[in-house]
């Protein structure tokens, strides 16, 4: 989903609930696509 300032998508299967990932720029992902993620530990935000 593109929100104007970046792409956000939901990632399931990595914890109790899906996580929302925000990427820079406009990117196109379809259900079932493979996405490789690298996240710096200090970038995590838990609500």
MODELLER restraints for C-alpha pairs under 7 A, 6 or more apart:
rsr = mdl.restraints
at = mdl.atoms
rsr.add(forms.Gaussian(group=physical.xy_distance, feature=features.Distance(at['CA:1:A'], at['CA:7:A']), mean=5.61, stdev=0.5))
rsr.add(forms.Gaussian(group=physical.xy_distance, feature=features.Distance(at['CA:1:A'], at['CA:8:A']), mean=5.45, stdev=0.5))
rsr.add(forms.Gaussian(group=physical.xy_distance, feature=features.Distance(at['CA:1:A'], at['CA:9:A']), mean=6.22, stdev=0.5))
rsr.add(forms.Gaussian(group=physical.xy_distance, feature=features.Distance(at['CA:2:A'], at['CA:8:A']), mean=6.42, stdev=0.5))
rsr.add(forms.Gaussian(group=physical.xy_distance, feature=features.Distance(at['CA:2:A'], at['CA:26:A']), mean=6.18, stdev=0.5))
rsr.add(forms.Gaussian(group=physical.xy_distance, feature=features.Distance(at['CA:5:A'], at['CA:25:A']), mean=6.41, stdev=0.5))
rsr.add(forms.Gaussian(group=physical.xy_distance, feature=features.Distance(at['CA:6:A'], at['CA:22:A']), mean=6.43, stdev=0.5))
rsr.add(forms.Gaussian(group=physical.xy_distance, feature=features.Distance(at['CA:6:A'], at['CA:23:A']), mean=5.51, stdev=0.5))
rsr.add(forms.Gaussian(group=physical.xy_distance, feature=features.Distance(at['CA:6:A'], at['CA:24:A']), mean=4.56, stdev=0.5))
rsr.add(forms.Gaussian(group=physical.xy_distance, feature=features.Distance(at['CA:6:A'], at['CA:25:A']), mean=4.61, stdev=0.5))
rsr.add(forms.Gaussian(group=physical.xy_distance, feature=features.Distance(at['CA:6:A'], at['CA:26:A']), mean=5.84, stdev=0.5))
rsr.add(forms.Gaussian(group=physical.xy_distance, feature=features.Distance(at['CA:7:A'], at['CA:22:A']), mean=5.55, stdev=0.5))
rsr.add(forms.Gaussian(group=physical.xy_distance, feature=features.Distance(at['CA:7:A'], at['CA:23:A']), mean=5.06, stdev=0.5))
rsr.add(forms.Gaussian(group=physical.xy_distance, feature=features.Distance(at['CA:7:A'], at['CA:24:A']), mean=6.28, stdev=0.5))
rsr.add(forms.Gaussian(group=physical.xy_distance, feature=features.Distance(at['CA:7:A'], at['CA:25:A']), mean=6.32, stdev=0.5))
rsr.add(forms.Gaussian(group=physical.xy_distance, feature=features.Distance(at['CA:7:A'], at['CA:26:A']), mean=5.64, stdev=0.5))
rsr.add(forms.Gaussian(group=physical.xy_distance, feature=features.Distance(at['CA:7:A'], at['CA:27:A']), mean=6.14, stdev=0.5))
rsr.add(forms.Gaussian(group=physical.xy_distance, feature=features.Distance(at['CA:8:A'], at['CA:20:A']), mean=6.53, stdev=0.5))
rsr.add(forms.Gaussian(group=physical.xy_distance, feature=features.Distance(at['CA:8:A'], at['CA:21:A']), mean=5.40, stdev=0.5))
rsr.add(forms.Gaussian(group=physical.xy_distance, feature=features.Distance(at['CA:8:A'], at['CA:22:A']), mean=4.29, stdev=0.5))
rsr.add(forms.Gaussian(group=physical.xy_distance, feature=features.Distance(at['CA:8:A'], at['CA:23:A']), mean=6.22, stdev=0.5))
rsr.add(forms.Gaussian(group=physical.xy_distance, feature=features.Distance(at['CA:9:A'], at['CA:20:A']), mean=5.57, stdev=0.5))
rsr.add(forms.Gaussian(group=physical.xy_distance, feature=features.Distance(at['CA:9:A'], at['CA:21:A']), mean=5.37, stdev=0.5))
rsr.add(forms.Gaussian(group=physical.xy_distance, feature=features.Distance(at['CA:9:A'], at['CA:22:A']), mean=6.66, stdev=0.5))
rsr.add(forms.Gaussian(group=physical.xy_distance, feature=features.Distance(at['CA:10:A'], at['CA:18:A']), mean=6.07, stdev=0.5))
rsr.add(forms.Gaussian(group=physical.xy_distance, feature=features.Distance(at['CA:10:A'], at['CA:19:A']), mean=5.57, stdev=0.5))
rsr.add(forms.Gaussian(group=physical.xy_distance, feature=features.Distance(at['CA:10:A'], at['CA:20:A']), mean=4.55, stdev=0.5))
rsr.add(forms.Gaussian(group=physical.xy_distance, feature=features.Distance(at['CA:10:A'], at['CA:21:A']), mean=6.27, stdev=0.5))
rsr.add(forms.Gaussian(group=physical.xy_distance, feature=features.Distance(at['CA:11:A'], at['CA:18:A']), mean=5.25, stdev=0.5))
rsr.add(forms.Gaussian(group=physical.xy_distance, feature=features.Distance(at['CA:11:A'], at['CA:19:A']), mean=5.23, stdev=0.5))
rsr.add(forms.Gaussian(group=physical.xy_distance, feature=features.Distance(at['CA:11:A'], at['CA:20:A']), mean=6.30, stdev=0.5))
rsr.add(forms.Gaussian(group=physical.xy_distance, feature=features.Distance(at['CA:12:A'], at['CA:18:A']), mean=4.28, stdev=0.5))
rsr.add(forms.Gaussian(group=physical.xy_distance, feature=features.Distance(at['CA:12:A'], at['CA:19:A']), mean=6.59, stdev=0.5))
